[in-house]
Amino acid sequence: MDKLKSIPLEEISIPADHLRVQSVGEKELKKLSESILLAGLLVRIIVRPAGEGKYELVDGERRLRSYRMLFEAEGQKWIGIPAIVQDISPKEAIRRQVVINENRKDLTPFEKCKGFKLAWETGYFSSFRELGDVVGKSHTTVSRAINVFDVLPPEVIKAFESGKIKQTHLRYFFRLKNRQLMRKLFRAIINDNLNSAETRELANRLDDRWLSGDRELLLQIAEKDEGVKDLLGDEIDISDLVNKSKCTVTYTTLAEFKELIGLLFKLVKSGAFGTTLAQYKEQQ
């Protein structure tokens, strides 16, 4: 059960794996401390017991640092800070921080991506799926958030942080096979102020591994597998039109059509494209 108490500032530490997704500068701290001085602390910090009368911060780093600033300036009146004490494990503390960050209105998309990366680096989660389950996100969403920092060129990350590149642009960078093409796409977005649709079209043209034009239909069918046509044989035809790709499925009976749909569903669901139509029929 949660406990409400005032805790001396010296008894609270900020753990090394705390998810710090926003910068904590002197200017921001001073502004927050002035607000607390006038109206008090409107939202309590959250801490967890760390043994021997000590506590570790779970949520509220800026509030804690602002209280410390007030204590240094105003003295003993600010020696204790109102807190919610939750008896939870270190992993649960990180889980709470992920949930809190995902639901905060003042965090930017970049900061939320950073939160996923920091949470993953704690080592408390065995898979992207487990981390995603914490906040009801798919493993693909978590993977893409973390890969922002591992895959994209530094200038793209910096532009995403500043807001020059929107989150809707990012998905198209991941389709490109190297950073040279990513940088070319980035320069076009910045110089020509491309919207999401225009970014998608340019990414399609830059990616020579795919048909030119709109690839959304192929992405839905095969999750970016280049061998889907060979896999399905003559029953499926993928043609490249001027502005849009076209997928035609040919069947002679409703039973054949059902088998094709079943195979496509199985491929998309499993993510593994190692089943031919003949093998699929043998399994039924």
C-alpha angles and dihedrals in degrees: 000000000000117000127207117214145138110253126196110249093233090062094060123081131182109233120230092242094052109137101245103180099157127057115252105213129172092246094056092044092051091051092049093046090053089052091050090048091056102037106015127236105318096184121039121228119243121233138172128217112261099183134264092051093303129124138203122218117248101172135000109054095157091047091050094048091047090053089051089051090052091048091054091048103035105026135217096358088077099042094109127051126204108248144173110229115210119184097219138137124258090254092051089049090056090046090054091050092052091051093046092049093048091054099043113112095205096060119099122225088255092054092049090051089049089052091057091049093050091046091051092049091058088074093226094117123068096201143008087251092059091049091047092050088062091071101019096259127138121251087245091060091049093045092050091048093052094042089059086079098035102043111026123082115258093249091056091050091049092049091049090051092051093045097247089116116048125217089245088063095053099073091065093056090060091059092063120091101222144017093253090066091042090056091049090052090046094053091050092051092050099040098040098031092233119197123219096273093047090048090053092051093050092047088053091054093046094052105078092181090074138053113272119250128035111354099177093108092053092047091054093049103042108012092236097312109152094201098059094112093051090045095056098035123202094342091082129046123193114191131181114231125185098268105005138034118236130212118198122188116198122201135166100202137022088247090058090048091051090052092051093050090047091053094048090049091050092049094050094044096049099037089218119111100195100111122094123202091252092052091048091054091051090055094055 
